[in-house]
Amino acid sequence: MSTKLLFEKCVEQLGLALLDRRDVKAVMMAKDEFGNVAITLVQGIEESHKVRFGTVEQCSRMLMRSGGKSK
């Protein structure tokens, strides 16, 4: 299986999981300058409704879950 198909499958699975989550309005993913991917969930329309879900670290390739809200 190619990398492109694997990526598309992961995105599809994320989308399917979000279909059933009425509390999640958006998912934001962004890379920082170190290659880490930050994942933030938006549970409403206000800035305070953004919740940091976690970060996938470049070196370890592991998801590090966050418990607090983003600023």
C-alpha positions, 0 to 999 in steps of 0.5 A: 500500500502506498503512503498516499493511500495510507494517508487518505485512509487515515483522513477518511477514518478521522472524518468518519469518527467525527460524523458521530461527534456532535460536540466537535465542530472542527479539527485543526492540525498544524506542523510546528517548526520542529515537525511536530503536529499539533491537533486542536478540536473546536467544540463551539464557535468561541475561542475558549471552545478550542481544546488542545487534543495532543501533539504527534511528536516528530522524533517518537512518532507518538501521540502525546495527549493534552488535557488542558485548553489552548490559549 
